[in-house]
Amino acid sequence: MWLRLRQGVLLLTYLIVGRKSWHLILIFSALHTSTPIIISNDLIQAMFDLGKPVLSNYLKDTTYPYTAKGDKDYEIGKFKIRTCITDHNNSGLSNFVTVFSIDCGDDTGNFVFMHVGDSNFKPEQYTNLASHVNVLIPRYVPNALTENNILGSGAGQVEPDYVLLSHILELAHAGVDESRWSLDMALERASKINCDQTYVPMWGEKLVWKNNKLN
């Protein structure tokens, strides 16, 4: 499974299972926050125009079936999605970020991944998510190693097979003082995450889920 993450929108671009490969038209998009620097309004409108689901906690009122201000489950085709709402940083942005746990269906061997977006890592807010995932995508956070708060077998925690550390060298941030974390910082942080299989993926790198391994 190759997951492309761009402008805060989770794109399922193509699926590789065994020797077969299918190019997918975008099935749905999942928005973590309304932060202007990490959303694409053009993409959002294109999805609406095509009648495709756009999952968020803010775009429309809750009469729209894909808007949720709290825990919610969705089923879109073969995808089963569980969400919860969490805080961002300690800057007044409470209940601001949606965390997504996605089961990609039986034709992928029920590959499950979790993306936390800009979440702050408070286990008490991780209330509706899978306890085990194949791939967890957390962000590098300034309050060091709070990523580990959600790793484990306790309430509000998850046990991942792999961790892919994200939010590195974000172009919309000017420098380290503005939360643009360097590659060296990312590698140092990844070495301290409580999962033996923790990596910092690079631009252009393709990761394929096959035979229960990320290759």
C-alpha positions, 0 to 999 in steps of 0.5 A, a space after each residue: 500500500 502506497 500512501 501519499 500525504 500531501 497538503 494535509 489530505 490523505 490520498 489513496 493513490 494506488 494499491 499494490 497487492 501481490 503482483 497486481 497493481 491498480 491505479 485508483 481514482 481518488 475514492 475519498 479525502 480525509 482532512 485532519 484540520 482547517 489550517 489554511 497551509 495544509 488544505 487544498 480548497 481546489 481539491 475539496 471543491 473538486 471532490 464535492 463536485 464529483 459527489 465524493 466523500 470529504 471527511 472532516 470535522 469542519 467543512 459542513 454542518 453535521 447534516 452532511 454525513 461525512 462531518 463529525 465533531 466527535 467519534 464516528 465510524 464510516 464505511 466507504 467501499 471496502 474502507 472502514 474508517 474510525 475517527 476521533 477528535 483531539 487537541 492540536 498544540 497547547 495554543 487554544 486549538 482544542 478539539 481541532 484535529 481528527 485522527 483517522 484509523 483506516 482498514 483498507 479491506 480484505 483484498 489488502 489483507 485488512 491492512 490498517 493504518 492510522 494517521 494522527 495529522 496535527 494531533 497532540 498525543 493525549 491518550 484520553 482523546 484516542 477513544 475510537 481507534 484500532 488498538 493494533 495497526 500495521 502502520 502508524 503515521 505520527 507527527 514530530 512534535 515540539 514537546 519531545 517524545 510525547 509521540 510515545 504517549 499513544 504507544 502501548 497496550 493501555 487505554 487510548 494507545 496503539 501497538 503498531 508494526 511500523 511507525 513512519 514519522 511525518 511533519 519533517 521539513 514542512 515548506 510552509 514553516 520558515 525554520 526550526 524556530 517556526 517548527 520546520 524540523 530538520 532531517 537530523 532532528 527527525 532521525 534522532 527522534 525516530 531512534 527514540 520512538 517506542 517501536 523497533 520498526 520506526 522510519 523517516 520516509 523520504 520524498 519520492 520513496 515508495 513503500 509497498 505493503 506485501 506479505 504483512 511487511 512494509 517494503 
